[in-house]
């Protein structure tokens, strides 16, 4: 039997249970992974609360994990028992949840973990960098671009700062409170705007000599998006990948029209629709890890037995970087 995290009702982290289940056997195209580390993501909390519709219960959850292959199913090539692997995110959590001591996962959605990378770091890599890769894929980021990054102390926000610096761009981090400002500067932000104290759009225009930022990378959405639109430079792009402040916004469309601004939705699964695009993103991340330009920052680790406390910490918004749960 193995420990698997499931929830039998919708709600707060306290609904999570460690259930004893039979060790699963891989089907065609699948591998079984002995999990060593699990990266936590806010989308899992939304799923657990039923924000994407009520899943069939009980349900597993989890978007990313790293561990060692210990069995392969029919037709699997390229992976063998003993291989160190990490999962690519975006699959149905009810079918391929990653929170547990052993999981099944399609071989087509796995990458190998570099020898020099720990499993904790591997579990903190792929969701954040594939999401922040939007700056490259959708934003065509270039040297000298001013890039506004909201929710900058999140794992994705920190990944975006690193990608901006790797491109020679100028990352402008936005954070709600003053408490994380110094750490953001220490971790590569060229400027920090504290949204609880400053008007974000005015601050961006001040930093950019009135021009605005060519790229805005936003996790917040909701009504704050209306202000962010006015911080985008003419012919710039606002990439929306989250809706922490809600799903509805009233926009003044004249700024969008007359400044020829692009408002672009993005989710990392888009990269997997084209195998060539997927491979380009993977190659980019591997190269960044090897050069040191991309370096996952882990806020804290929790053992699997403390999964409730780990998600409480995630939902407290006090973390700086990735929260990882260890297993095995």
C-alpha positions as CSV (number, residue, x, y, z in Angstrom):
1,X,0.0,0.0,0.0
2,X,1.1,3.6,-0.6
3,X,0.1,6.9,0.8
4,X,-1.9,9.1,-1.6
5,X,-3.3,12.5,-0.9
6,X,-7.0,12.8,-1.7
7,X,-10.0,14.9,-0.7
8,X,-13.4,13.5,-0.2
9,X,-15.2,16.8,0.0
10,X,-14.5,20.3,-1.3
11,X,-13.0,22.9,0.9
12,X,-10.0,24.3,2.8
13,X,-6.7,22.4,3.1
14,X,-8.1,20.5,6.1
15,X,-10.2,18.3,3.7
16,X,-7.0,16.6,2.5
17,X,-6.4,13.0,3.6
18,X,-3.5,10.6,3.3
19,X,-5.3,7.5,2.0
20,X,-3.7,4.0,1.8
21,X,-4.2,2.7,-1.7
22,X,-2.8,-0.2,-3.7
23,X,0.4,0.6,-5.6
24,X,-0.8,1.3,-9.2
25,X,0.4,-0.6,-12.2
26,X,1.3,1.4,-15.4
27,X,-0.9,1.0,-18.5
28,X,0.2,1.5,-22.1
29,X,2.3,4.6,-22.5
30,X,2.5,5.2,-18.7
31,X,5.4,4.9,-16.2
32,X,5.2,4.5,-12.5
33,X,7.2,7.0,-10.4
34,X,8.5,6.5,-6.9
35,X,7.9,10.1,-5.8
36,X,10.6,12.0,-3.9
37,X,9.3,15.6,-4.1
38,X,6.1,17.4,-5.0
39,X,5.8,21.0,-6.1
40,X,2.7,22.9,-4.8
41,X,0.7,25.3,-7.0
42,X,-2.1,27.6,-6.4
43,X,-4.2,26.0,-9.1
44,X,-4.4,22.9,-6.9
45,X,-6.1,24.9,-4.1
46,X,-8.6,26.3,-6.7
47,X,-9.3,22.7,-7.9
48,X,-9.8,21.4,-4.3
49,X,-12.3,24.2,-3.7
50,X,-14.3,23.3,-6.8
51,X,-13.5,26.5,-8.7
52,X,-13.2,24.6,-12.0
53,X,-16.4,22.6,-11.3
54,X,-16.9,19.8,-8.8
55,X,-14.7,16.8,-9.5
56,X,-15.8,13.3,-8.9
57,X,-14.9,12.5,-5.3
58,X,-12.7,11.3,-3.8
59,X,-10.2,13.0,-6.0
60,X,-6.4,13.1,-6.2
61,X,-4.6,16.4,-6.9
62,X,-1.2,17.8,-7.7
63,X,0.4,19.2,-10.9
64,X,4.1,18.4,-10.6
65,X,6.5,15.9,-8.9
66,X,9.9,14.5,-9.3
67,X,11.2,11.0,-8.5
68,X,12.5,7.7,-9.9
69,X,10.9,5.5,-12.5
70,X,10.3,2.1,-11.1
71,X,8.1,0.5,-13.7
72,X,7.1,1.2,-17.3
73,X,4.0,0.3,-19.3
74,X,3.6,-1.2,-22.7
75,X,5.0,0.9,-25.6
76,X,7.1,3.2,-23.4
77,X,10.4,4.1,-25.0
78,X,13.0,6.5,-23.7
79,X,12.4,5.9,-20.0
80,X,13.6,2.9,-17.9
81,X,13.5,1.9,-14.3
82,X,16.0,4.0,-12.4
83,X,15.7,7.1,-14.5
84,X,15.3,10.4,-12.5
85,X,12.3,12.2,-13.9
86,X,10.0,15.2,-13.4
87,X,6.4,15.7,-14.6
88,X,5.3,18.3,-17.0
89,X,2.1,20.1,-15.7
90,X,-1.4,20.4,-17.1
91,X,-3.0,17.0,-17.0
92,X,-6.3,16.1,-15.3
93,X,-5.5,16.0,-11.6
94,X,-8.3,13.4,-11.0
95,X,-6.5,11.0,-13.3
96,X,-2.9,12.0,-12.9
97,X,-2.6,13.7,-9.5
98,X,1.0,14.0,-8.3
99,X,0.6,14.1,-4.5
100,X,1.5,10.6,-3.3
101,X,4.3,8.2,-2.7
102,X,3.9,6.5,-6.1
103,X,2.1,7.9,-9.2
104,X,1.4,6.9,-12.8
105,X,2.2,9.5,-15.5
106,X,2.2,9.4,-19.3
107,X,5.8,9.1,-20.6
108,X,5.1,11.8,-23.1
109,X,4.7,14.3,-20.3
110,X,8.0,13.5,-18.5
111,X,11.4,15.1,-18.6
112,X,14.7,13.7,-17.2
113,X,16.2,15.4,-14.2
114,X,19.7,16.6,-14.8
115,X,22.3,14.8,-12.6
116,X,23.3,18.0,-10.9
117,X,19.8,18.9,-9.9
118,X,18.2,17.7,-6.6
119,X,14.7,16.2,-6.7
120,X,13.4,19.1,-4.5
121,X,14.7,21.6,-7.1
122,X,13.3,19.4,-10.0
123,X,9.9,19.5,-8.4
124,X,10.2,23.3,-8.2
125,X,11.2,23.8,-11.9
126,X,8.7,22.9,-14.6
127,X,5.4,24.6,-13.7
128,X,7.0,27.9,-12.9
129,X,9.4,28.1,-15.9
130,X,6.9,26.8,-18.4
131,X,4.5,29.5,-17.2
132,X,7.1,32.2,-17.2
133,X,8.2,31.0,-20.7
134,X,5.3,33.1,-21.9
135,X,7.7,36.0,-21.9
136,X,9.6,34.3,-24.7
137,X,6.8,32.5,-26.5
138,X,4.1,35.1,-26.4
139,X,6.0,38.2,-25.5
140,X,9.1,37.9,-27.7
141,X,11.1,39.4,-24.9
142,X,14.2,41.3,-26.0
143,X,17.1,43.2,-24.6
144,X,16.1,46.5,-23.1
145,X,12.4,45.7,-22.7
146,X,10.8,46.9,-19.5
147,X,8.8,43.9,-18.1
148,X,6.2,44.4,-15.3
149,X,5.8,41.2,-13.2
150,X,2.9,41.0,-10.7
151,X,2.8,38.5,-7.9
152,X,6.5,38.8,-8.2
153,X,7.4,36.8,-5.1
154,X,5.6,33.7,-6.3
155,X,7.6,30.9,-7.9
156,X,6.3,32.0,-11.3
157,X,7.1,35.6,-10.6
158,X,10.7,34.8,-9.6
159,X,11.0,32.6,-12.7
160,X,9.9,35.5,-14.8
161,X,12.5,37.8,-13.2
162,X,15.2,35.3,-14.1
163,X,14.0,35.0,-17.7
164,X,13.8,38.7,-18.1
165,X,17.4,39.1,-16.8
166,X,18.6,36.3,-19.1
167,X,17.2,38.2,-22.0
168,X,18.8,41.5,-21.0
169,X,15.4,43.0,-20.2
170,X,14.5,45.1,-17.2
171,X,12.2,43.4,-14.7
172,X,9.9,45.5,-12.6
173,X,8.5,43.5,-9.7
174,X,5.1,44.3,-8.2
175,X,4.4,43.0,-4.7
176,X,1.6,43.9,-2.3
177,X,3.6,44.6,0.8
178,X,7.0,46.2,1.6
179,X,8.2,43.1,3.4
180,X,9.3,41.3,0.3
181,X,10.8,44.3,-1.6
182,X,14.4,43.8,-0.4
183,X,14.3,40.1,-1.3
184,X,13.0,40.8,-4.8
185,X,15.9,43.2,-5.4
186,X,18.3,40.7,-4.1
187,X,16.8,38.1,-6.5
188,X,17.1,40.1,-9.7
189,X,14.4,42.7,-9.8
190,X,15.6,46.0,-11.2
191,X,12.8,47.9,-9.6
192,X,10.1,47.0,-7.1
193,X,6.6,48.6,-6.9
194,X,4.6,48.1,-3.6
195,X,1.0,48.1,-4.8
196,X,-0.4,48.7,-1.3
197,X,1.6,52.0,-1.2
198,X,1.8,53.1,-4.8
199,X,-0.2,53.5,-7.9
200,X,1.3,50.8,-10.1
201,X,0.7,52.4,-13.5
202,X,2.1,55.8,-12.3
203,X,5.1,54.1,-10.9
204,X,5.7,52.2,-14.1
205,X,5.5,55.3,-16.2
206,X,7.9,57.0,-13.8
207,X,10.4,54.2,-14.2
208,X,10.0,54.1,-18.0
209,X,10.2,57.9,-18.6
210,X,6.5,58.0,-19.4
211,X,6.6,55.3,-22.1
212,X,5.1,52.3,-20.2
213,X,6.4,48.8,-20.2
214,X,6.5,46.8,-23.4
215,X,5.5,43.6,-21.5
216,X,3.2,43.2,-18.5
217,X,3.0,39.7,-17.1
218,X,0.0,39.5,-14.8
219,X,-1.2,36.8,-12.4
220,X,-3.8,39.0,-10.7
221,X,-6.5,39.9,-13.2
222,X,-9.7,41.2,-11.9
223,X,-10.3,45.0,-11.6
224,X,-6.6,45.8,-11.1
225,X,-6.1,44.7,-14.7
226,X,-7.7,48.0,-15.8
227,X,-4.9,50.0,-14.2
228,X,-2.2,47.7,-15.6
229,X,-3.5,48.3,-19.1
230,X,-2.5,51.9,-18.7
231,X,1.0,50.9,-17.8
232,X,1.6,49.1,-21.2
233,X,3.6,51.0,-23.8
234,X,2.1,51.6,-27.2
235,X,2.2,48.4,-29.3
236,X,3.0,46.5,-26.1
237,X,1.5,43.3,-24.7
238,X,-0.2,42.4,-21.5
239,X,0.0,38.6,-20.8
240,X,-2.6,37.4,-18.4
241,X,-2.0,34.0,-16.8
242,X,-4.0,34.2,-13.5
243,X,-7.0,35.7,-11.9
244,X,-6.2,36.1,-8.2
245,X,-8.4,39.2,-7.9
246,X,-11.3,37.6,-9.8
247,X,-12.4,36.9,-13.3
248,X,-14.2,40.1,-14.2
249,X,-12.9,43.6,-15.1
250,X,-14.2,46.8,-16.7
251,X,-11.7,48.2,-19.2
252,X,-11.4,51.6,-20.8
253,X,-11.0,50.3,-24.4
254,X,-9.7,53.5,-25.9
255,X,-6.3,52.9,-24.3
256,X,-6.2,49.4,-25.8
257,X,-7.3,50.5,-29.3
258,X,-5.4,53.8,-29.7
259,X,-2.2,52.4,-28.2
260,X,-2.5,49.1,-30.3
261,X,-2.1,47.1,-27.1
262,X,-2.3,43.3,-27.2
263,X,-4.2,41.6,-24.3
264,X,-3.0,37.9,-24.4
265,X,-4.3,35.0,-22.3
266,X,-1.8,32.3,-21.6
267,X,-1.7,28.9,-19.9
268,X,1.3,26.6,-20.0
269,X,-0.6,23.7,-21.5
270,X,-0.7,25.7,-24.8
271,X,2.9,24.8,-25.3
272,X,2.0,21.1,-25.4
273,X,-0.3,21.5,-28.4
274,X,2.6,21.5,-30.8
275,X,5.5,19.0,-30.1
276,X,8.0,21.4,-31.6
277,X,7.0,24.3,-29.4
278,X,7.0,21.9,-26.4
279,X,10.5,20.8,-27.2
280,X,11.7,24.4,-27.7
281,X,10.4,25.3,-24.2
282,X,12.0,22.3,-22.6
283,X,15.4,23.0,-24.3
284,X,15.2,26.6,-23.2
285,X,14.7,25.6,-19.6
286,X,17.4,22.9,-19.7
287,X,19.9,25.4,-21.1
288,X,19.0,28.0,-18.4
289,X,19.4,25.4,-15.7
290,X,22.8,24.4,-17.0
291,X,24.1,28.0,-17.4
292,X,22.7,29.0,-14.0
293,X,20.5,31.7,-15.5
294,X,17.5,29.8,-14.2
295,X,17.7,28.7,-10.6
296,X,14.6,27.5,-8.7
297,X,14.1,29.2,-5.4
298,X,12.6,27.0,-2.7
299,X,10.8,28.8,0.1
300,X,10.3,25.7,2.3
301,X,9.8,22.0,2.4
302,X,7.2,19.9,4.3
303,X,7.0,16.1,4.7
304,X,4.1,14.4,3.0
305,X,2.5,13.8,6.4
306,X,2.2,17.6,6.8
307,X,0.4,18.1,3.5
308,X,-2.3,20.2,5.2
309,X,0.2,22.5,6.7
310,X,2.0,22.8,3.4
311,X,-1.1,24.0,1.6
312,X,-2.0,26.3,4.5
313,X,1.4,27.9,4.0
314,X,0.8,28.2,0.2
315,X,-2.6,29.9,0.8
316,X,-1.1,32.3,3.4
317,X,0.6,34.3,0.7
318,X,3.7,34.6,2.9
319,X,6.0,32.4,0.9
320,X,8.9,33.6,-1.2
321,X,9.4,31.1,-4.0
322,X,8.3,27.5,-4.2
323,X,6.8,25.2,-1.5
324,X,7.9,21.6,-1.9
325,X,6.6,18.5,-0.2
326,X,9.0,15.5,0.2
327,X,7.9,11.9,0.0
328,X,9.5,8.5,-0.1
